[in-house]
Amino acid sequence: MRGLLSLDISELENILAGFGEKKYAAKQLRAWLCKGVSFEEMTNLSKDLRQKLSRNYTEGYAQIAKKLTSKDGTVKYLLELEDGNLIECVAMEYRHGRTLCVSTQVGCRMGCAFCASGADGLIRQLTAGEMLSELIAARESGDISNIVLMGSGEPLDNYDNVVAFIRSLQTEFGIGQRHISLSTCGLVPGIFKLAEENIAVTLCLSLHSAIDEKRKQLMPISRTYPVAEVIDAAKAYFKKSGRRIIIEYTLINSFNDGQDDISALKRALSGLNCHVNVIPLNHAAGKFSPPTKTQCHAFAALLEKNGLSATVRRALGSDIEGACGQLRRRVKENDVLRENS
Ligand code: SAH
C-alpha cells in the first residue's frame, strides 16, 4: 500500500476526490501526516474517510527498527521504510537545540574511498516524504530545531526530492534556512541549480583535499569536477545565498595533513567566504588511517595561522559508535550547526 506522506497536496486532493471528498480535506490530511498521527487519530476527518484511507493506504511513516542512545544525548535510529529498506538518522544535542542528521538516499553511488554509505552503491532514492519520516520518527526523543542533510546518500544526486523536503521543512515544519545545512561531495551543476532555488540553506562542501591528484584518490566525482570548478560553484552559491560555505575536510594520517595540503587549501579557498571543519577519519579504510586528536587540532591551528577559519568537529555519540555494526553504515556527525547560527 502507498504511504501518503510521500504525496504532495495535489496528489492528496486527487485521492480525496476519488472518495467523493472536498479538496480542502487534503490540507487537513497533510497537516495530520506532518504531525505523525495515525488515520484513526485524524479527528477532523469523517470516520468514513478515515476508514477508506486506512483500507487503501498507509500513513507512510518509518518504523524505528533500532535505537541507540549515547551518554551525551546523541540518539541514533535505524529506520525501516515501507518496502523494508533500512536507513539511519542521528539526533544530536547542542546548546542551542537538537540537530537531526538525515539520510537522502538508500546507499550512495559516489563511491568515496573511506565512506561506508557507498559500499553497496545506490539502492534507491528517498522520497521527500521518507526524509520527513526520519524527522517525524526522531521527534519521539525530543523536538528537533536543526536539520543537516549529511547522512547516507548524496543530496544533490536526489535533487528534486531533496528540494521538496527542504521546502517542506521551511513551510510545514517551521525549520528555516538558518537551521538547515546540506552537505555535498561537489556535484557542480547541482550547486549552481541550488543557488537559484531561493532556499538559502548552508552549503557544506566535502573537499578533503585541494590537490586534484589526491582528491581523485578519495572521491571519484573529482574526475568529473576538479577542485577549481567546485570552488567556483561554491563562490556562486555564497554570492546568491549570502551564507558562508562550510568546507569539510576529513583528515587522514600522512595523506592530506602536510604543509603542501595546507598551501593548496589556502590557494584554493582564497576569495571564498568559508569555514573549514576538520573531521578526523573515523576508521581505517584500505591504505587510509585515522589521525590522532592532537594532529587534528594542530592541523586546524595551522590553517588558522594561514588565515583560514577552522575548527575540529566535535565528536558526539562516540560511546555508541561501536554498536553501529548492525546499523546500515557508520554514522557521521558534524557540528556545522555551530557555524550556522
Ligand atoms: N554525500 C554528502 C553527504 C554525506 S557524508 C557528502 O559527500 O558531503 C557526510 C560527510 O562525512 C562527508 O564530508 C563525508 O566525506 C564524510 N565522511 C564519510 N565517511 C567518513 C569517514 N569514514 N570518516 C570521516 N568522515 C567521513
Residues whose N, C-alpha, C, O or C-beta is under 5 A from the ligand:
A	BS01	SAH	F114 C115 A116 L149 M150 G151 G153 E154 P155 S183 T184 C185 S206 E248 T250 I279 P280 L281 N282 H283 K332
